């Protein structure tokens, strides 16, 4: 198999991926992500032809999903293929799912299998991924989605903060999230992920401004509370130091050099001059 199109880091409950290109990340994760939480396709296995027609996860720069949903996706895949295909798949040396996956999915499933991350008893329980160009900020956001899945204390905190907002601010934020395509079930999760993000080394704007100027003062208060209490949620419910889950800047920089092709040099004056000659 060709070299994996991502760099990976497994630590505690998290498997963190960084990709050099949106195309590779989409090919690796769009079908799994859609199976997990798509409005139209959650719980439904889509073949690659069906996935292309559905135009899944357009424009995504980052992904997050529990590894239990990857196992469930594989179960749904196995149920969707014919008995004859299944019999053929088990005869060769390759895993049965190999013929039904893109090369990027193959690389990801191979990595997860080698790490033991697809076993029900695995220590790693959640996967997050981002493009290396925006990894600092995006992975900070995605880690908070993982925390929402892993921590009952964090979910309770966001319930408390949501209900404490002035009605006008809550209505404005709710409308904003609806316009971004978020269903009601994830509004609290998204509020925490936008306002509680710590990866700010490359961010130009204050997260408290995420939902507009009229909501900014309330969001700044919510953000202060989140930043104060999120470390406790990680420690109490997950048994992890929040800082230990962040990728080192050196890892991201090395991944950038390894995964992103350098820009092609401009043609020389001599080269440009030869193009029109016969």
N, C-alpha and C positions, 0 to 999 in steps of 0.2 A: 504494500500500500504506500502511496505517496506520503510525504511528510504532512502532518496535520496542519490545517490552515489556521490554527489558534495556538496560543500559549495558555496553559492551565495551572491553577494553583489550588490545591485542596488543603483546607485547614478547618478543623472542628466540623461543624455542621455544613459548611459551605464549600461548594466547588465553584471557583471563579474562572471565567474564560475571558480572554481578550482576542479579538479578531482584527486582522489588518484591513479587511474590506467588508462592506455591507452585503455584497453578493454572497460571500462565503458564509457569513454569519446567518443570513436569511436561509441559505440552502441547508445549513446545519440545524436550525432551530425553529423555523416558521411552522412546520407541521406539528411539532411537539407543543409549541406555545399555543397554537390554535386549538389543539385537542384539550389543553388545560383550561383556557379561559376565553376563547372566542365567543362573541355574542351569538354567532350563527352556527358554529361548528364544534362547540365544546362537547367532549365525549364522543365525537364521531371521527372514525379513522378515514382520512382522505388519501387516495392514491396520489401519485405525483401529478398525473393529468388533472385530477379534480382540484388539487391544490393550486395549480397554475391558473385554472379557470376562476377559482375563488379569489385570487389575488390576495393571499394572506399577508398580514403583517407589513403592509406597505409603509415604507419610510422608517421602520424601526431602527433605532441606533443601539438599543439595549433590550435584554430579555430577562425574565425571571420565571422560574417554575419549580415546584417540588419534585424531587427525584421519584417519588411515588407515582407521579403522573406520567413520567417516562416509562416506568414499568407497566402502567395501565395502557399506555399507547402501544407498547409492544404486544400486549395481550390482545388489544383490538386489531392490530395488524395481523396477528396470527389467525384470528377468527375470520378476517376478511379475505384471506387468500384461499384458493381452492385446496382441496385435499391432495390433489395430484401435485400441485406446486409445493405444498408442505412436505410431501414425501420426497420430492426431488431435493428440496432445500436441506434435508437432514442427511442426505447421502454423501455430500462433499465435505471438504475440510473447513470450508468457511461457515460462519454462523448462519443460521436459517434466515435471518433478516437481511443478510448482505445484499441479495438480489433485489430487494424491495426498497432500498435506501439510496440516497444520493451519496457521492463520495464523501461529502462533508458530514452527512449523518453517520456514515460508516466510521469515519475517523472519531467522531464524538462517542458513539456507542462502544467502539473499541477501547477508547480511553477510559470510559466509565466502567466497563467490564474489568479492565486490568486493575483499576483502583478498587474494585469490589463495591463500587458505589451503587450498583443496581440491585444488590442483595437487600432483602427486606430489613435485615438486622444491621445494615451499614451505618457507620457513624455519620457519614455525610448524608444530609437529608434535603438540601436545597441547592439549586444551580442558578447562578447569575452570570450574565454575559454582557459585554459592551464592546464597541469599536475602540481600538486603542487610541484613536485621535481624541476621544472624549471620555476616556476611562476614568479619570479622577472624579469628575462630577457624576457621571452616569452610574458608576458602580456604587458610589455613596447612596444614590437614590435606590438602586436595586437591593442593596443590603438591608434597607429599611423595609422593603417588601418581604424579604426573608424574615426579618424580625417580627413582622406582623403575623406571619405564618407560625413562627416558633414560640412566641411569647404571649401568654394570656395577660400579663401585666401591661404590656404595651398596647394590646387591643383595648383593654379597659381604660388606659390613659387617653387614647384617642376618642373613645366614646365620651369620656368626661369633657375633653376639650371641645369636641364637636357641639355638644349640648350647651356648653358655656358661652358660645359665640352669640353676640347680638343677632337678632333675627335678620336684620338687613344684610349683615355681613355673611351670615350663613346662606342666605338666599343667593347672594352674588357669587359666592364660591361654588355653591351647588350648580348654578346656571353655567358657570365657567367650565366645571368638570363635565357637565352634560354636553356642552358644545365641543369638548375634546373627545367625546365618544365614550366616556366612562359610564358604566352602569352603576346604579345606586349602591349595589353591594360592595363596591370598592371605593366609595368616596372617602371614608375615614382613612383607609389605607393610603390613598393617594395624597390626602392632606398631610399625613405624617411624612411621607416620602419626599414631598416637595419642600416642606418647611423644616424638617429635621436633618436635612442632608449636611454632612460635614465636608465633603470633598470640594473645597472651594479654591484650590490653588489655581485653577484655570477659569473660574467663573468670574464674569464681569459684573453681574448684577446681584443685588441683595435678595436672598430667597424670600424675605418678607414682602417683596414687591411682586411675587409670582402671580397673585390674583388681583393686581391693580392697586392704584393709589388709595382708593376709598377703603380697602380692606387691609392696608399695609400696617396700620397701628395695631390692630387686633392680631394680625399675623405675626408681628414682631413679638408680642407677648406670648403667643403660642409657641413660637420658635424658641424663646428663652426657656420656657418650661420643658420643651422636648429635649433641647441640648443638655439640660440639667439632669433629666430623668432617664434618657435612653441608655446611658451606660449601666444603670442599675437594672434595667430590664434585660440587657444582654447577660449580665452577671448572674442575676437571680434565677432567670428562667432557662437560660441556655448554657450557663457555666463558662462564659467566654468574656474576655476583655475586649471591648469594642475595638480598641486601637490595634489589637493583634490580628483582626480580620481585614484590615486595610492592606492593599497591595503596596509594597515598597515602591517608591518613585523609581528606583533603579530597575525593578522588574518591568515596570511599564515602559521605561525608556529602552531597555534591551529588547522587549517585545516589539516596540515600534520599529527599531532598526531591522529586526529579523522578519517582520511580517509585511511591512510596507515597502514596496519597491521605490527606489530613489527616482526622482523625476528625470526624464530623458533630457540630455543636454540639447540646447537649440542647435539647429544645423549651422555649420560654419558658413561664412560668406562664400568660400570657394564651392562648398556643396550646393548652396542655393543657386549659384551662378550656373552650375552644370545642368540643372534640371531642364532648362529650356533649350539646351543644345541638341542637335541631331547628330 
